[in-house]
């Protein structure tokens, strides 16, 4: 059975922050605390969004009134899945159990060699 690399996106709410950089750091830290130590193999990063006006890639963070919505990316390998859909369901289930009440969306599933 093949192995897959699955990429999920989450919307993470961070309250009482002073800057975008603080919001990104807090979001990654909070997500990491929920995932570790059981899911320390899941990579957590801040996603990017393309600006509709200038087409530049920007960090996926929206901030207003000391509250930020941070788009986080969760990447994990799923071994011996039956299909791409099966791998996506496994990743969403595993990560979703650790991140209760956090909306997750499947962004990409790629088959990996070996």
Secondary structure, DSSP 8 states (H G I E B T S, - for coil): --EEEEEEEEEEEEES-SSHHHHHHHHHHHHHHHHTTTTTTSEEEE-EEE-TTT--EEESEEEETTEEEEEEEEEEEE-S-SSHHHHHHHHHHHHHHHSTT--EEEEEEEEE--
